[in-house]
Amino acid sequence: MTKHGVVIGPEDVAAARHFSFPPPRTAAGGESCRKLAAQVDLGPAVVGSWLDSMKASSPRHRLMAPVPGAADAEHDDWMERHPSALDRFDALAAAAKGKQVAVFLDYDGTLSPIVEDPDRAVMTDEMRDAVRGVAARFPTAIVSGRCRDKVFSFVRLAELYYAGSHGMDIRGPTADANHHHGNGKAEAEAEAVLCQPASEFLPVMQEVYAALVAKVERAIPGAKVEDNKFCLSVHFRCVEEACWAALFEQVRAVLRDHPGLRLTQGRKVLEVRPMIRWDKGKALEFLLHALGFAADADRDDVFPIYVGDDRTDEDAFRVLRARGHGAGILVSRFPKDTSASFTLRDPAEVKEFLRKLVGANDDS
Ligand SMILES: O=P(O)(O)OC[C@H]1O[C@H](O[C@H]2O[C@H](CO)[C@@H](O)[C@H](O)[C@H]2O)[C@H](O)[C@@H](O)[C@@H]1O
């Protein structure tokens, strides 16, 4: 059994739901949100800082520069510190030469563009081909906040490793499991699960999911609660900004009864997670270990490449930075604080990068 707040290492190893989306927006949304907000009493400073952060998440447009040209200068400076992985591809390939490359890919915003309806964030066939090509040459994993089954239903490549629920549900390639039938298949499936450090939280996550659907999804127009098994996503991309404070406060009100859970934030989404020391960085270390590339910082014959677009991917970028080898690649066209070394602008550039990786391997 795992315990709250305990570091869980590899030695502790032990369905997506579908919704109608988006719910109709009502003209009375703002008024009902104010009433909801009045029912919970949070300090204005707490709400204010979360709201600022919610507003800053997932900018669609470059913010207006206070001084003409300042935004360009800021962007140029950022690009100098985090150059394009395409522009620097040759240097990157030279650094990886002779080493075992392993590839880790986030899903939303990395392999598929951000869209309003999370159930429609499909991956193109071209991107699937690019990922398939990479996986045929290097150990490859998808590391996602999504529940593992859901992300698998989008990617549909059995030869990959999948780390769903922000790394709290890790499974190895299932190509062999698919050849089993009956009980043998169930056993093979069970064997393929490598790590579920938050399994004891499953009942509480289901309870909180039901509460969030009742108090947030049904109460706030446009809100959507997604069951990601070991974590829950409360989407506010389709919620009017006037209702964001009410949404946040309702989420906090639900969490007040569950001190073992914590709240984090992604792109126009609040995420409820078990309070354990496990994140995409730990998942990356676990996978490196499972692949036989011990997560030993001295080991420099392995070259992990991690590509992601979200705050949650920063934990993995930090692991790579601390190891001092490999490459963290942030997908963003806007300057952001990041521990990644390189950048790519969008999923189209990610696809180009993956294809180049395949080409470079075949040429060498
Ligand atoms: O770790 P990831 O694979 O990037 O998953 C993080 C969250 O991604 C999804 O939400 C985001 O993408 C949606 C579809 O483009 C978008 O509508 C939403 O606003 C984004 O936050 C997913 O739905 C979440 O469950 C994941 O946690």
The ligand as an SDF file (V2000), in Angstrom:
LIG
                    3D

 27 28  0  0  0  0  0  0  0  0999 V2000
   -0.7740   15.6300  -20.5210 O   0  0  0  0  0  0  0  0  0  0  0  0
   -1.6450   15.8940  -21.7060 P   0  0  0  0  0  0  0  0  0  0  0  0
   -1.7120   14.7420  -22.6590 O   0  0  0  0  0  0  0  0  0  0  0  0
   -1.2780   17.1760  -22.4060 O   0  0  0  0  0  0  0  0  0  0  0  0
   -3.1050   16.0740  -21.0980 O   0  0  0  0  0  0  0  0  0  0  0  0
   -3.4180   17.2480  -20.3440 C   0  0  0  0  0  0  0  0  0  0  0  0
   -4.8990   17.4960  -20.4220 C   0  0  0  0  0  0  0  0  0  0  0  0
   -5.2000   17.5070  -21.8220 O   0  0  0  0  0  0  0  0  0  0  0  0
   -6.5670   17.5880  -22.2000 C   0  0  0  0  0  0  0  0  0  0  0  0
   -7.0170   18.9100  -22.0020 O   0  0  0  0  0  0  0  0  0  0  0  0
   -6.3790   19.8580  -22.8420 C   0  0  0  0  0  0  0  0  0  0  0  0
   -6.6750   19.5500  -24.2220 O   0  0  0  0  0  0  0  0  0  0  0  0
   -8.0870   19.6390  -24.5530 C   0  0  0  0  0  0  0  0  0  0  0  0
   -8.2440   19.1640  -26.0060 C   0  0  0  0  0  0  0  0  0  0  0  0
   -7.4290   19.8880  -26.8840 O   0  0  0  0  0  0  0  0  0  0  0  0
   -8.5610   21.0800  -24.3450 C   0  0  0  0  0  0  0  0  0  0  0  0
   -9.9430   21.1960  -24.6400 O   0  0  0  0  0  0  0  0  0  0  0  0
   -8.3150   21.4710  -22.8740 C   0  0  0  0  0  0  0  0  0  0  0  0
   -8.6540   22.8300  -22.6780 O   0  0  0  0  0  0  0  0  0  0  0  0
   -6.8280   21.2700  -22.5070 C   0  0  0  0  0  0  0  0  0  0  0  0
   -6.6340   21.4760  -21.1150 O   0  0  0  0  0  0  0  0  0  0  0  0
   -7.4010   16.5790  -21.4680 C   0  0  0  0  0  0  0  0  0  0  0  0
   -8.7560   16.7700  -21.7920 O   0  0  0  0  0  0  0  0  0  0  0  0
   -7.1570   16.6090  -19.9770 C   0  0  0  0  0  0  0  0  0  0  0  0
   -7.8850   15.5690  -19.3650 O   0  0  0  0  0  0  0  0  0  0  0  0
   -5.6770   16.3870  -19.7390 C   0  0  0  0  0  0  0  0  0  0  0  0
   -5.3880   16.3790  -18.3530 O   0  0  0  0  0  0  0  0  0  0  0  0
  1  2  2  0
  2  3  1  0
  2  4  1  0
  2  5  1  0
  5  6  1  0
  6  7  1  0
  7  8  1  0
  7 26  1  0
  8  9  1  0
  9 10  1  0
  9 22  1  0
 10 11  1  0
 11 12  1  0
 11 20  1  0
 12 13  1  0
 13 14  1  0
 13 16  1  0
 14 15  1  0
 16 17  1  0
 16 18  1  0
 18 19  1  0
 18 20  1  0
 20 21  1  0
 22 23  1  0
 22 24  1  0
 24 25  1  0
 24 26  1  0
 26 27  1  0
M  END
$$$$
